[in-house]
């Protein structure tokens, strides 16, 4: 019997779209009663710095596990000793209060959608659903991450133009296994006639990795391997506070997407890794970083850069770095993308002033206003000199 997916708005799903449910007999998920917040169950104003919070990495959550671990320090004393699932339910109810009602409904539909997939799809390579550093990454990348210094990162990276970093990342065998898993998933989708969500409104082909079991693995990838790099190279856009992601596969070539128009990503930091296969064309073209106010402004000659994909090699850049993909003229190109986001930075952006340090157009405007100010000051000084008595 064909499986049917309900309508989902991908852009409104928060923190990956998972949720926490209590488990009944044999670990089966059952419906959770709503938690009632009383005056005694409010959060503390100041964190309990002596309390060591639980890890929530292995639970299915609406929000990033890191948020739950951080929020736990603010729990009232009576909640600190209760079961971890009860703490998670309590914190979830608090966090959900900040979601508009419409977004709550969309998030619930997305949870139901994911549950249908994960309950019915049988993975082909279960070992790649958990981070295995020595099997996933090339030794040079793993060594740089373990040393965790700017020097170690720069030793494996190329920065062909400011703000764009390229480096060898995935082992060929891991790329093969991911490709095989995606092909198996697409085969299953076609067999059961299941209508899946595509990565975004621009891509008609590809799959959202988070939706069929890769969410926990990609969280680990972001937190343990991308965030340390972003903390060093993208501190001005929340690189040190990345706490959620959107992970997906895109496919280009014959009978697939051909190219991708000029755009910016819904991310603070984007990881883009080519997995293969054999192809021609498909270069990324970059045209400078812009804030929302200047996203459609022109490009300076020094901002123009083209990047040629190589299987296993990653390119890391700001989501606000304008880019697109040229046509894949032959073969079949498949890439893994991880849009990494920072809830803290997004909150700060609401109060952002002009002259963002990372926006090329803002910097040009700032320099122009500085020049105008200097010119006016000089003109005023000269006028006063001319008017002064001899």
LINVEN-V484690 format. One record per pair of residues at least 4 apart in sequence whose C-alpha atoms are under 6 Angstrom apart, sorted by sequence separation. I is the first residue (numbers start at 1). J is the second residue. D is the distance in Angstrom with one decimal. If there is no record, write none. Layout:
i=<I:I>
j=<J:J>
d=<D:D>
This chain:
i=<13:23:24:37:67:88:103:115:117:132:133:189:210:220:221:222:223:227:230:231:235:252:290:291:23:159:189:209:210:222:234:252:253:290:23:159:252:356:23:158:355:57:144:158:199:231:56:144:157:198:199:230:231:157:21:287:288:53:287:287:286:53:286:285:285:284:284:283:48:283:47:47:141:44:290:43:44:138:289:43:44:137:138:289:43:137:138:288:289:136:137:288:136:276:287:275:286:210:274:275:286:136:209:274:285:209:285:20:208:273:284:19:20:207:273:284:18:19:207:272:283:18:19:206:272:282:283:18:206:282:17:206:271:282:205:270:282:15:270:281:15:269:270:280:281:15:199:269:270:280:268:269:280:268:279:267:279:278:279:265:279:264:277:264:277:124:276:264:276:263:275:263:275:262:274:262:273:261:273:260:272:260:272:259:271:259:271:259:270:291:258:270:290:258:289:269:289:267:268:267:268:267:253:253:253:252:252:251:251:250:129:250:131:249:130:249:129:248:248:247:247:246:18:246:13:17:118:245:245:245:114:244:242:243:175:242:241:8:238:238:5:170:169:169:168:167:167:166:166:165:165:164:164:64:2:4:5:2:3:15>
j=<17:27:28:41:71:92:107:119:121:136:137:193:214:224:225:226:227:231:234:235:239:256:294:295:28:164:194:214:215:227:239:257:258:295:29:165:258:362:30:165:362:65:152:166:207:239:65:153:166:207:208:239:240:167:32:299:303:69:303:304:304:72:305:305:306:306:307:307:73:308:73:74:169:74:320:74:75:169:320:75:76:169:170:321:76:170:171:321:322:170:171:322:171:311:322:311:322:247:311:312:323:174:247:312:323:248:324:60:248:313:324:60:61:248:314:325:60:61:249:314:325:61:62:249:315:325:326:62:250:326:62:251:316:327:251:316:328:62:317:328:63:317:318:328:329:64:248:318:319:329:318:319:330:319:330:319:331:331:332:319:333:319:332:320:333:181:333:322:334:322:334:323:335:323:335:324:335:324:336:324:336:325:337:325:337:326:338:327:338:359:327:339:359:328:359:340:360:339:340:340:341:341:328:331:332:332:333:333:334:334:214:335:217:335:217:336:217:336:337:337:338:338:111:339:107:111:212:339:340:341:211:341:341:342:275:342:342:110:342:345:113:312:312:313:313:313:314:314:315:315:316:316:317:244:192:194:195:193:194:244>
d=<5.5:5.0:5.2:5.7:6.0:5.9:6.0:5.8:5.7:5.9:5.7:5.7:4.9:5.6:5.4:4.7:5.2:5.9:4.9:5.3:4.8:5.1:5.6:5.9:5.3:5.6:5.1:5.4:4.3:5.8:4.9:4.6:5.5:5.1:4.6:4.7:5.3:5.9:5.9:5.7:4.5:5.5:4.8:5.3:5.8:4.6:5.1:5.5:5.6:5.5:5.3:4.5:4.1:4.9:5.8:5.9:4.9:5.6:5.2:5.0:5.9:6.0:5.1:5.8:4.4:5.6:5.0:5.5:5.1:4.8:5.0:4.7:5.9:4.9:5.8:5.4:6.0:5.7:5.5:5.1:5.8:5.5:5.7:4.0:5.7:4.6:5.3:5.5:5.9:5.7:5.4:5.7:5.8:5.0:5.3:4.9:5.7:6.0:4.7:5.7:4.3:5.5:5.6:5.7:5.3:4.8:5.5:5.4:4.2:5.8:5.7:5.2:5.1:5.7:4.3:4.5:5.3:3.9:5.2:5.6:5.6:4.6:4.4:5.1:5.3:5.7:5.3:4.5:4.4:4.8:5.3:5.4:4.8:5.1:6.0:5.7:4.3:5.7:5.5:4.5:4.1:5.8:6.0:5.8:5.4:5.5:5.9:4.5:5.5:5.5:5.7:5.1:5.0:4.9:5.3:4.8:4.1:5.5:5.3:4.6:5.8:5.9:5.8:5.3:5.5:5.9:5.6:4.9:5.6:5.6:5.6:5.6:5.3:5.4:4.3:4.4:5.6:5.1:5.2:5.4:5.9:4.7:4.6:5.4:5.6:5.2:5.1:4.3:5.8:5.6:5.2:4.8:4.5:5.7:5.2:5.2:5.8:5.1:5.9:5.4:5.1:5.1:5.5:5.8:4.7:5.8:5.1:5.8:4.6:5.7:5.6:5.4:5.5:5.7:5.1:4.7:5.8:6.0:5.5:5.8:4.5:5.8:5.8:5.1:5.3:5.8:5.5:5.4:4.5:5.7:5.4:5.3:5.2:5.4:5.1:4.3:5.5:5.9:5.8:5.1:5.9:4.7:5.8:5.5:4.4:5.7:5.4:5.5:4.4:5.6:5.1:5.9:4.9:5.7:5.1:5.9:5.9:5.4:5.2:5.5>
